[in-house]
Amino acid sequence: MKKIEAIIRPSALEPVKDALDELGFSGGITVWEVKGHGKQRGITEQWRGREYRVEYLSKVFLTLVVADDKADAVVDAVLDNASSGEIGDGKVFISNVEDAVRVRTRERGDEAL
């Protein structure tokens, strides 16, 4: 199993969700509204003629755990629908999951997904 964690722009959430639905992804997804910055360290904006620095930008953090054979398709769906080609599009992290257990039924592994 793979855990896919993606930090994306809030405006990309619906297109990513729709793409996952089209894939037939029926697993669980967790979504957090977060703030942070990458290498660019935020942005400079203007308001009422004055410049100010926005250090922490609003992002959405997604977590999904998928079977190994579905991981590439899920990552591609996120990348295809979250990319604008601009700085600040986000990141995707992929890691191995050793095991999963469904609390209600105690199913383990892929069956727990």
Residue frames relative to the residue before (quaternion, step in Angstrom):
aa qw qx qy qz dx dy dz
M 1.0000 0.0000 0.0000 0.0000 0.00 0.00 0.00
K 0.2163 -0.7634 0.5985 0.1110 3.53 -1.23 0.60
K 0.2421 -0.7153 0.6317 0.1754 3.53 -1.15 0.71
I 0.1234 -0.7793 0.6135 0.0335 3.53 -0.80 1.09
E 0.0374 -0.7761 0.6291 -0.0216 3.54 -0.73 1.15
A 0.0194 -0.8096 0.5857 -0.0343 3.55 -0.75 1.05
I 0.1523 -0.7326 0.6575 0.0890 3.51 -1.06 0.89
I 0.0726 0.8202 -0.5531 0.1268 3.57 -0.47 1.25
R 0.6316 -0.4958 0.4206 0.4223 3.55 -1.33 0.13
P 0.5818 -0.5932 0.4150 0.3707 3.63 -1.02 0.66
S 0.6467 0.5389 -0.3246 0.4313 3.60 1.02 -0.72
A 0.6538 0.5183 -0.3099 0.4559 3.60 1.22 -0.37
L 0.4671 0.7142 -0.4365 0.2847 3.60 1.21 -0.27
E 0.6994 0.4716 -0.2878 0.4534 3.62 0.74 -0.98
P 0.6615 0.4840 -0.3346 0.4650 3.66 0.85 -0.78
V 0.6373 0.5084 -0.3301 0.4758 3.61 1.02 -0.74
K 0.6511 0.5140 -0.3150 0.4613 3.59 0.91 -0.90
D 0.6568 0.5074 -0.3065 0.4660 3.59 0.95 -0.88
A 0.6476 0.5133 -0.3164 0.4658 3.60 1.00 -0.81
L 0.6444 0.5039 -0.3236 0.4756 3.59 1.00 -0.76
D 0.6193 0.5299 -0.3352 0.4724 3.60 1.06 -0.73
E 0.6555 0.5136 -0.3065 0.4611 3.60 0.97 -0.87
L 0.6314 0.5283 -0.3213 0.4680 3.58 1.14 -0.66
G 0.4508 -0.6685 0.4651 0.3656 3.54 1.19 -0.47
F 0.3191 0.7506 -0.5128 0.2680 3.56 1.23 0.44
S 0.0637 -0.8320 0.5509 -0.0126 3.54 -0.53 1.18
G 0.4756 0.6883 -0.4306 0.3387 3.56 1.28 0.12
G 0.6473 -0.5225 0.3920 0.3927 3.50 -1.32 0.01
I 0.0937 -0.7596 0.6410 0.0572 3.51 -1.26 0.51
T 0.1619 -0.7626 0.6196 0.0907 3.54 -1.04 0.83
V 0.0996 -0.8021 0.5888 0.0063 3.56 -0.88 1.00
W 0.0427 -0.7705 0.6360 0.0100 3.55 -0.96 0.96
E 0.3138 -0.6688 0.6281 0.2445 3.53 -1.19 0.58
V 0.0072 0.8172 -0.5711 0.0767 3.56 -0.65 1.18
K 0.2536 -0.7163 0.6169 0.2051 3.53 -1.36 0.09
G 0.2372 0.7685 -0.5705 0.1663 3.54 -1.09 0.70
H 0.2240 -0.7486 0.5940 0.1914 3.53 -1.31 -0.22
G 0.3684 -0.6955 0.5737 0.2270 3.50 -1.31 0.43
K 0.8332 -0.1789 0.1478 0.5020 3.54 -1.13 -0.70
Q 0.6519 0.5504 -0.3275 0.4059 3.59 1.05 -0.69
R 0.3209 -0.7961 0.4659 0.2149 3.61 1.26 -0.21
G 0.7492 -0.3769 0.2104 0.5024 3.57 0.95 0.86
I 0.4082 -0.6927 0.5400 0.2488 3.56 -1.33 -0.25
T 0.3547 -0.6874 0.5825 0.2497 3.54 -1.31 0.33
E 0.0484 -0.7989 0.5995 -0.0083 3.58 -0.84 1.02
Q 0.3340 -0.7152 0.5693 0.2300 3.52 -1.33 0.18
W 0.0334 0.7664 -0.6404 0.0386 3.54 -1.13 0.79
R 0.8383 -0.0506 -0.0298 0.5421 3.54 -0.71 1.14
G 0.7370 -0.4604 0.2222 0.4421 3.52 0.95 0.98
R 0.6709 0.4584 -0.3022 0.4984 3.58 1.23 0.03
E 0.3901 -0.7009 0.5477 0.2379 3.54 -1.08 0.75
Y 0.0644 0.7698 -0.6349 0.0106 3.52 -1.13 0.65
R 0.4396 -0.7062 0.5093 0.2206 3.52 -1.19 0.64
V 0.1526 -0.7393 0.6501 0.0866 3.55 -0.97 0.97
E 0.2080 -0.8300 0.5094 0.0916 3.54 -0.20 1.30
Y 0.7828 0.2409 -0.1260 0.5597 3.59 0.95 -0.86
L 0.2042 -0.8032 0.5560 0.0643 3.54 -0.59 1.24
S 0.5145 -0.6316 0.4814 0.3236 3.57 -1.12 0.65
K 0.0316 0.7736 -0.6293 0.0669 3.55 -0.95 0.99
V 0.3238 -0.6895 0.6013 0.2412 3.53 -1.38 0.09
F 0.1934 -0.7757 0.5952 0.0813 3.56 -0.91 0.98
L 0.1024 -0.8004 0.5903 0.0175 3.58 -0.65 1.16
T 0.0506 -0.7666 0.6382 0.0494 3.55 -1.13 0.69
L 0.0475 0.7720 -0.6303 0.0675 3.55 -0.90 1.03
V 0.1402 -0.7408 0.6453 0.1228 3.58 -1.13 0.61
V 0.0144 -0.8207 0.5666 -0.0721 3.54 -0.68 1.18
A 0.6007 -0.5216 0.4537 0.4015 3.54 -1.31 0.33
D 0.6609 -0.5415 0.3492 0.3848 3.58 -1.11 0.69
D 0.7079 0.4817 -0.2770 0.4360 3.59 0.89 -0.91
K 0.6792 0.4683 -0.2924 0.4836 3.63 1.23 -0.21
A 0.4798 0.7240 -0.4132 0.2736 3.58 1.24 -0.39
D 0.6787 0.4974 -0.3161 0.4382 3.61 0.77 -0.91
A 0.6587 0.5071 -0.3132 0.4592 3.59 0.95 -0.84
V 0.6536 0.5034 -0.3132 0.4705 3.60 0.99 -0.81
V 0.6496 0.5018 -0.3200 0.4731 3.60 0.92 -0.86
D 0.6507 0.5147 -0.3187 0.4584 3.60 0.93 -0.85
A 0.6314 0.5286 -0.3312 0.4607 3.60 1.01 -0.78
V 0.6478 0.4987 -0.3170 0.4807 3.59 0.98 -0.81
L 0.6880 0.4909 -0.2908 0.4484 3.59 0.79 -1.00
D 0.6760 0.5111 -0.2984 0.4390 3.58 0.88 -0.92
N 0.7814 0.3655 -0.1709 0.4760 3.58 1.01 -0.78
A 0.6873 0.4545 -0.2907 0.4863 3.61 1.23 -0.19
S 0.6203 0.5802 -0.3403 0.4035 3.59 1.21 -0.32
S 0.1083 -0.7674 0.6297 0.0542 3.53 -0.93 1.00
G 0.4988 -0.6547 0.4197 0.3827 3.57 1.28 -0.28
E 0.6166 0.5466 -0.3312 0.4598 3.56 1.31 0.02
I 0.6154 -0.5072 0.4395 0.4134 3.55 -1.28 0.35
G 0.7630 0.3671 -0.2718 0.4574 3.57 -0.99 0.83
D 0.3826 0.7347 -0.4826 0.2844 3.60 1.23 0.22
G 0.5915 -0.6014 0.3534 0.4045 3.60 1.12 -0.53
K 0.3752 -0.6873 0.5745 0.2383 3.52 -1.36 -0.35
V 0.1790 -0.7314 0.6430 0.1397 3.52 -1.33 0.41
F 0.1166 -0.7787 0.6153 0.0382 3.56 -0.90 0.99
I 0.1087 -0.7870 0.6068 0.0254 3.57 -0.94 0.95
S 0.0711 0.7991 -0.5928 0.0700 3.56 -0.80 1.00
N 0.5470 -0.6091 0.4663 0.3352 3.53 -1.26 0.43
V 0.1915 -0.7382 0.6352 0.1221 3.53 -1.17 0.72
E 0.4025 -0.7499 0.4775 0.2185 3.54 -0.65 1.11
D 0.7909 -0.1346 0.1305 0.5826 3.57 0.91 -0.88
A 0.1085 -0.7504 0.6455 0.0919 3.54 -1.33 0.31
V 0.1068 -0.7851 0.6086 0.0425 3.57 -1.09 0.72
R 0.3244 -0.7096 0.5906 0.2059 3.56 -0.87 0.97
V 0.4687 -0.7174 0.4413 0.2663 3.57 -0.63 1.14
R 0.6868 0.5196 -0.2978 0.4119 3.60 0.80 -1.00
T 0.8300 0.2353 -0.0881 0.4980 3.59 0.78 -1.04
R 0.3769 -0.7477 0.4516 0.3080 3.57 1.31 -0.26
E 0.3065 0.7262 -0.5444 0.2869 3.58 1.16 0.53
R 0.2175 -0.7932 0.5613 0.0918 3.54 -1.11 0.77
G 0.7990 0.3189 -0.2271 0.4564 3.51 -1.33 0.35
D 0.8373 -0.1473 0.1286 0.5105 3.57 -1.14 -0.75
E 0.6123 0.5635 -0.3564 0.4249 3.61 1.06 -0.64
A 0.6391 0.5341 -0.3223 0.4499 3.58 1.15 -0.56
L 0.5925 0.5728 -0.3787 0.4212 3.58 1.19 -0.35
